[in-house]
Amino acid sequence: MNNRKIPRAQNAVPKLCSYSFLSLIIVAYAFLALEGELRLAIPLLVGITATMTIVLAGMLYHGERGGIAWPPYVILAVALLLRLMFLFSPPQLSDDIYRYQ
């Protein structure tokens, strides 16, 4: 078996890519959060959803190969940030929520 260590420069590339993926996710959700009425922006919604699917598939691929490893606090912080973006916006794609008030 070959027990050579990976140099730091090679180890930094997957980490940079993983944080680039993370930044792309946050920017994509920010575009959706800033959109006034999502019902009128269906092409934007479909495009961002397709982009997110591709990015998440890439992250899953690199994660399975051992290239991406995030600590749990990073995952929780990103999840909280993505939810906070939509906290003060009204429900946009379904009016069902008003039926139960």
C-alpha positions in Angstrom: 0.0 0.0 0.0 1.1 3.5 -0.7 0.8 5.7 2.4 1.9 9.0 1.0 0.2 12.1 2.4 -1.6 14.5 0.1 0.1 17.9 -0.1 -1.9 20.8 1.3 -2.2 22.5 -2.1 -4.1 19.5 -3.5 -6.2 19.3 -0.4 -7.2 22.9 -0.7 -8.8 22.6 -4.2 -11.7 20.4 -3.1 -12.3 22.6 -0.1 -12.4 25.7 -2.3 -14.8 23.9 -4.7 -17.1 22.9 -1.8 -17.3 26.4 -0.5 -17.9 27.6 -4.1 -20.8 25.2 -4.3 -22.1 26.5 -1.0 -21.9 30.1 -2.1 -23.7 29.3 -5.3 -26.6 27.7 -3.3 -26.8 30.8 -1.1 -26.8 33.2 -4.1 -29.5 31.1 -5.9 -31.8 31.2 -2.9 -31.2 34.9 -2.4 -32.4 35.5 -6.0 -35.6 33.6 -5.2 -36.0 35.4 -1.9 -35.7 38.8 -3.6 -38.3 37.9 -6.2 -41.6 39.7 -5.5 -44.0 37.2 -6.9 -42.7 33.7 -7.8 -45.9 32.9 -9.7 -44.9 35.4 -12.3 -41.3 34.2 -12.4 -41.7 30.5 -13.3 -38.8 30.4 -15.8 -36.5 31.9 -13.0 -37.8 29.4 -10.5 -37.3 26.4 -12.9 -33.8 27.7 -13.9 -32.7 28.1 -10.3 -34.2 24.7 -9.4 -32.3 23.0 -12.2 -29.1 24.8 -11.2 -29.5 23.7 -7.6 -30.1 20.1 -8.7 -26.9 20.1 -10.7 -24.9 21.7 -7.9 -26.3 19.3 -5.3 -25.5 16.3 -7.5 -22.0 17.6 -7.9 -21.6 18.0 -4.1 -23.0 14.5 -3.6 -20.5 13.1 -6.1 -17.5 14.9 -4.5 -18.8 14.0 -1.0 -18.9 10.3 -1.9 -15.3 10.5 -3.2 -14.2 12.1 0.0 -13.6 15.5 -1.4 -16.2 17.4 0.6 -16.5 17.1 4.4 -18.3 19.9 6.3 -18.6 20.0 10.0 -22.2 19.9 11.3 -22.2 23.5 12.5 -21.6 24.7 8.9 -24.5 22.7 7.6 -26.8 24.0 10.4 -25.6 27.6 9.8 -26.4 27.4 6.1 -29.8 25.8 6.8 -30.6 28.5 9.2 -29.5 31.2 6.8 -31.5 29.8 3.9 -34.7 29.7 6.1 -34.1 33.2 7.4 -34.1 34.5 3.8 -37.7 33.5 3.4 -38.9 34.3 7.0 -40.6 37.6 6.2 -42.0 36.8 2.8 -45.6 35.7 2.4 -46.4 32.2 1.0 -46.2 32.6 -2.7 -46.9 29.4 -4.6 -49.9 28.2 -2.6 -52.7 30.1 -0.8 -53.7 26.9 1.1 -52.2 28.4 4.3 -55.0 30.9 4.5 -57.6 28.2 4.6 -56.6 27.1 8.1 -56.7 30.5 9.8 
